[in-house]
């Protein structure tokens, strides 16, 4: 059975997490944060992973430390339970439609931690829970379990830039061939100069735009 238990104690929190990856979706959650308890219960139920979380933290200050440390401990527990990860399905993605939202998640359990989180909230709190903390727990979980979330949208935008560059280059090529066949030697030299200048300007600019786009999702 793929089971693991983790305890994490800091100056701010005392967290104990236990998971059974081959469970039935049972959960026992007590973090002192109602919304976080609710979400962890849903995680257990829909993933069919048995999850037990007991946490005490400095909630009189805010929810940040408790949320973060629960995410770290949960990531450590799942990583331990996975062991050498042999036989697992490495890639997965799913769309979840609900009344208020449509969510897409894609994961790659590759050992290279990275998180792309593209979610907008229309309010600062859900009950007493700060929506800004929704990113904290998945990110700490992700960094510990070393799960790579593929930046799908970023790759699509970079691909769009590459496609535009390709068609632009192809158009220039057609024009050059046509003018080359009909132009004088002087006109040919001018075309070469224009083509070289265009490449020196546009190719670096395209690379910079691509890096900027990928940086937005990093």
C-alpha positions in Angstrom: 0.0 0.0 0.0 1.2 3.5 -0.9 1.0 5.3 2.4 3.0 8.0 4.2 2.8 10.2 7.3 4.6 13.5 7.8 4.8 15.8 10.8 6.0 19.4 10.4 6.6 21.7 13.3 7.7 25.4 13.1 7.5 28.4 15.3 4.1 29.2 13.8 2.5 25.8 13.1 2.3 22.2 14.1 1.0 20.0 11.3 0.5 16.3 10.9 -0.5 14.7 7.6 -1.2 11.1 6.6 -2.2 9.9 3.1 -3.1 6.6 1.5 -2.9 6.9 -2.3 -4.9 3.7 -2.8 -7.7 4.7 -0.5 -11.4 5.4 -1.0 -11.5 9.1 -0.6 -12.0 9.2 3.1 -10.8 12.3 4.9 -10.3 13.7 8.4 -9.4 17.4 8.2 -8.9 19.9 11.0 -6.8 22.9 10.2 -8.9 25.6 12.0 -9.6 27.2 8.6 -13.0 26.3 7.4 -12.5 26.9 3.7 -9.2 25.0 3.6 -10.8 22.1 5.4 -13.6 22.1 2.8 -11.1 22.1 -0.2 -9.0 19.4 1.3 -12.1 17.2 1.9 -13.0 17.7 -1.8 -9.4 16.8 -2.8 -9.7 13.5 -0.9 -13.1 12.7 -2.2 -12.5 13.4 -5.9 -8.9 11.9 -6.0 -9.9 8.8 -4.0 -6.9 9.5 -1.8 -7.4 9.0 2.0 -6.2 12.2 3.6 -5.8 13.1 7.3 -4.7 16.6 8.3 -4.4 18.0 11.8 -3.0 21.5 12.0 -2.5 24.1 14.7 -1.2 27.5 13.7 -1.0 31.2 14.5 -4.5 31.9 13.1 -4.8 34.9 15.4 -2.3 36.6 13.1 -3.5 35.3 9.7 -4.1 32.0 7.7 -0.9 32.2 5.7 1.5 30.1 7.7 -1.0 27.3 8.3 -2.1 27.2 4.7 1.5 27.1 3.5 2.7 24.5 6.0 -0.2 22.2 5.3 0.7 22.4 1.6 4.3 21.6 2.3 3.4 18.6 4.5 0.9 17.3 2.1 3.4 17.5 -0.8 6.0 15.7 1.3 3.5 12.9 2.3 2.4 12.3 -1.3 6.0 12.3 -2.5 6.9 9.7 0.1 3.9 7.6 -0.7 4.7 7.6 -4.5 8.1 6.1 -3.7 10.1 5.5 -6.9 7.0 6.5 -8.9 7.3 3.4 -11.1 4.1 2.4 -12.9 2.3 5.7 -12.4 0.7 7.6 -15.2 3.0 10.6 -15.5 0.8 13.0 -17.5 -2.8 14.0 -17.0 -5.2 16.8 -17.6 -8.8 17.5 -16.9 -11.5 20.1 -17.5 -14.1 20.6 -14.7 -17.2 22.6 -15.5 -19.3 24.0 -12.7 -22.0 26.6 -12.4 -19.7 29.4 -11.6 -16.4 28.4 -13.3 -14.6 26.2 -15.8 -11.3 24.9 -14.6 -8.5 23.2 -16.5 -5.5 21.5 -14.8 -2.6 19.8 -16.6 0.2 18.0 -14.6 3.4 16.2 -15.4 5.0 14.3 -12.5 8.5 14.8 -13.8 10.6 15.8 -10.9 11.0 19.4 -12.1 8.9 21.7 -9.9 7.1 24.5 -11.7 3.6 26.0 -11.3 1.5 28.0 -13.7 -1.5 29.5 -11.8 -3.9 31.5 -13.9 -6.9 32.2 -11.7 -8.7 35.5 -11.1 -10.9 36.1 -8.0 -13.7 38.6 -8.0 -13.4 39.1 -4.2 -10.6 39.2 -1.7 -12.1 36.7 0.8 -14.2 33.6 0.7 -15.7 33.6 4.2 -12.7 34.4 6.4 -10.2 32.9 3.9 -8.0 35.2 1.9 -8.2 34.2 -1.8 -4.6 35.3 -2.2 -3.6 32.2 -0.2 -5.2 29.9 -2.8 -1.9 30.1 -4.8 0.3 29.5 -1.7 -0.8 26.0 -0.9 -0.6 24.5 -4.5 2.8 26.2 -5.0 4.3 24.8 -1.8 2.8 21.4 -2.5 4.2 21.6 -6.1 7.7 22.6 -5.0 7.8 19.7 -2.5 6.4 17.0 -4.7 8.3 18.2 -7.7 5.3 18.2 -10.0 5.5 20.1 -13.3 2.4 21.9 -14.4 2.7 22.5 -18.1 2.4 26.1 -19.2 -0.1 25.4 -21.9 -1.3 28.9 -22.6 2.3 30.2 -22.6 3.4 27.6 -25.1 0.4 28.4 -27.3 1.2 32.1 -27.4 4.9 31.3 -28.1 3.8 29.0 -30.9 1.6 31.8 -32.3 4.6 34.1 -32.4 6.6 31.4 -34.2 3.8 30.9 -36.7 3.6 34.6 -37.5 7.4 34.7 -37.9 7.3 31.8 -40.2 4.6 33.2 -42.5 6.4 36.6 -42.5 9.7 34.9 -43.5 7.9 32.9 -46.2 6.2 36.1 -47.6 9.6 37.8 -47.7 11.1 34.8 -49.5 8.4 34.9 -52.2 8.9 38.6 -52.7 12.7 38.3 -52.9 12.4 35.5 -55.4 10.1 37.5 -57.6 12.2 40.7 -57.5 15.4 38.7 -57.9 14.2 37.2 -61.1 13.2 40.6 -62.6 15.5 43.2 -60.9 18.9 44.6 -61.8 22.1 43.9 -60.0 21.7 47.1 -57.9 18.1 46.2 -57.0 19.3 42.7 -55.9 21.9 44.2 -53.6 19.3 46.5 -52.1 17.0 43.5 -51.5 19.8 41.6 -49.8 20.5 44.6 -47.5 16.8 45.0 -46.7 16.5 41.3 -45.9 19.6 41.3 -43.6 18.4 44.4 -41.7 14.9 42.8 -41.4 16.4 39.6 -39.9 18.7 41.5 -37.6 15.7 43.5 -36.2 12.8 41.1 -36.3 14.4 37.8 -35.2 15.8 39.2 -31.9 12.5 41.1 -31.3 10.5 37.9 -31.7 12.8 36.0 -29.3 12.4 38.8 -26.7 8.6 38.7 -27.1 8.7 34.9 -26.7 10.8 35.1 -23.5 8.5 37.8 -22.1 5.5 35.6 -22.7 7.0 32.5 -21.1 8.2 34.7 -18.2 4.5 35.7 -17.5 3.7 32.1 -16.7 6.8 31.3 -14.7 
